[in-house]
Amino acid sequence: MARTGVAVIMVAAMALSGCATTAMRPAHGADDPLKPMNKKIFVFNEHLDRVLLKPTADAYVGMTPLPLRRGVSDFFANLDDIRVIINEALEGRGGPAALETARFLVNSTLGLLGVIDVATPLGLPAHNAGFGETLGVWGVRSGPYIVLPLFGPSDVRDAIGLGLDSFTNPPTYLSDPSAMWGTYGAQLVNKRSHYLHQGLLLRLAAAGHEYTFVRDAFWQKRRALMRRRRAGH
C-alpha cells in the first residue's frame, strides 16, 4: 500500500513537470504556473491542520510528559538517519556518511534503539539529506512550485525525492498495514508537535498573504540549501 502511494506521487510529480516545462523558469524566482491548483491544495492543507493535525498534536503534548515526547522524537530521528546516510553516500560525501553511520550505530545501541540521543554529546550531531537534494546535486532541475496534499510546499524534484525517501523509512516495510499506517501517523503527530505555534507566527508574518509568504520562503530556503549542498557543505 505504501509503495503504491509512492508510485502515485512520483507519476503525478513527473506529469506535472512535463505539463509545466514551457511555462516556467524552474531555478529562478517564485515561478508558480500551477498557482490555481496550488492555492486550493494550500487551503485544504490549512483546513486539515486546523481541524485534525493541530488538535491531535495539542492533545499529544498535553497528555504526554516531556521526557517521553523527547524519547519518541529521538527514536524517529534515529530512524531518519538511515535516509541521511544513504543520501550522503549517493552524493559522494563519504566523510559525512561515515559520521552519520557512526551516529546511527551509537544511538541504536547505547541509546536503546535511538530513544536516547547519546551521539550528539559525543560530537556526532544530526544532519539532514534527502533524495530531493541528491537529485539537485546530480543536476536535476527543480521544476515548478507545487503544494502537495498533507506535505505542503514543494517542487517537482522534491516531490519525487519525497517518494524515494519513503523507501528509506523503516515503517514502510512493516507487514501489518495497521502498524505501518499507525507508525506513519505517530511520526506525523510527533513532527507537528514541534511547530504548535507555527500557524500564529505565519499569520502575523504574512499579514493576509500566507500563500505567497510560504511559497517565497520555500524557494529562498531551497536555493540556499542547494548552494550549500553543491558546494559540498
N, C-alpha and C positions, 0 to 999 in steps of 0.2 A: 504493500500500500504506500509506504513512504517513497519507494523508488518510482512508483507511478506518478506520485505528486511531483517528484523532482523532474521527471521527464516532461511533464506538462509545463512546468516553469521554464525549462530550458527551450522547449519548442516555441512557446509563446514569446520568450525573450528574443530568440533568433528571428522570428517572424516580424516582430516589432522593429528590429534592426533593419531588416530588408525593406520594410514599408517606408521607413522614415529616412533612409540614407540620403536621398536627394534633397531633403528639406532641412538638413541640419549642418552645423559645424561642430562636430561632437566634442572636440577638445577645447573649445573656447566659449567663454561667456556662459549665459544661462539659457541656452537653446532649449526650447520646450515645444517641439512640434506636436506633441501628444497632449497638450495642455487641457483640452476639454475632458478627455478621459481621465487624466491625472487628477484634476480637481474633484471629480466625482469620487474617485477612489480615496482621495485625501479626506473628503467629508465622511465617507463610510468609515475609514480608519479612526477618525476623531470620535465618531458616534460609538463605535465598538469599544474604544478605550474608555469613554465616559460611562457607558452602561455596564461594562463587563470587566475589562482588564484592570482599570484603576481600582474599582471597588474590591476586586479579588485581592489585588496587591495590598490595599489598605488593611483588609481583614487579616491577611497573612502576617503583615508587620505587627498588627495589634495583638494577635494571638500567639506569636512565636517569639520566644526570648532571643535577644540579640546574639548570644553565643551560638545558639542553634542555627540562626539565619546565616551567621558568618561561616559556620561549618558547611551549610548547604551551598553557599556561594563558592567556597573554596573547592568543594567537591566537583561542581560543574566546571569551574575554571580549570581544574586539573584535567578533566575530560577534553576541554577545549584546547589544551596544549598539544594534543595529537594533531589537530588541524594546523597549528602553528609549525610544528616540527616538519610536517610533510611539505608545507608551502615554502618554508625557509630552504629546505633541500632542493625543491624544484626551481627556486630562484638562484641556485648556485651559491647560497650563503652557508657554507659548511660550518664555519665557526659558530654563528648564532644557532644553527640547527643542532649542533652538538651540545651547546649550553642549554637549549630548551629541552633536549632529551635528558640531560642530567637533572634538570629541574623536575621533569615528569617522573623520573625514577625515584628521586629523593622523596617527593611528595606522595608517591604511590606506595612507598614502603614505610619510611619513618613518619610520614604524615597520615598514615592509616587510610590509604586509598584517596588521599587528597583532602580529607576532611579538615586537616590542619596544614596550613601553609608553612612548612619549615624551611623551604628552599629560599624564600626571599631574604630572611635574616642571614642566610648563609652566603649571600651575594649572588643569588640566581633569580633575578627579578623576572616577572612575566613580560612577554612581548606579544605582539599581535601580527598575524599574517593570514591572509585568506586567498582563495583561488582568484577572486576579483583582482587583487593586487598582483598576483602571479601572472595572470593574463596580461595585465598592463605592462609589467616588466618584460614580458615576451613580445611586446609591440602591438597587442590588440587594442584597437581604439575603443573609447568609452561608449560610443553610441549615444542616442538621445536620453534625456532625463525621463524616467518613468517612476510612478508611485505604485508599489506592489501592495496588494491587499495584505493586511496584517503587518508586513515587514517594513512598509513605509518607503522613504525616498531612496532611489537607486538610479542606476543607468543600466543599459543593456548588458554591458560587460560584467557588472557586479551582480546582476540578476542571474546570469549564467554561472558566475562564481558561487553564488549562494546555493544553487542547486548542486554544484560539485562539492561544496563544503559539507553538505548533508551526509555524504558518503564517509566522511571522517568523524561523524558524530556517533559514538557507540550505541545510543538507543535505537538507531536505525536498524540494527541487526538483532534486536530482541524479537524472538519468535512469537511472543504473545502480543497481538495488536493493542490490547488494553494497556499492557505495561509500556509499550512503546509510546503510545499517544499520551499516556499519563505522565511519562517522563518528559516528553516534549512540553506538556502543559506546565510541569513544575519548573522547567528551565525558563519558560516564558514569564511565569509569575515572579520567579526569582529575579530575572532581569528587570522587569517592570518595577519591582520594589525598590530598585536603586534610583529611580527617577520619579518619585511620587510628586515632586513639586515642578516637574518639567512643564506641565500644561500652563500653570500660572505664570511661570517665568516667560514662556513663549508668548502668551497673550500680552504681557507687559512690554516685551521687547519688540513684538511685531506690530503692535498698535493697529489691529484690524487687518493686517496683511500677512496672516500666518502662512498661507500657501507660498507666497513669494519669498518670505523670510526663510522658510525651511528649504526651499529649492536652492536659493542662492548660497545659504550656509553649507548645503551638501556639496555644491560644486567647489566652493573655496576649500573645504576640508579635503575633498578627494584630490584636487590638484596639488595641494601641499603635500599630502601623503605620497602621491605617486612620484613627485620630485624627489622626496627622500628615499623612496624605495629604489628608484632608478640610479640614484647616487650611491646606493649600497648601504644606507643608514637604517 
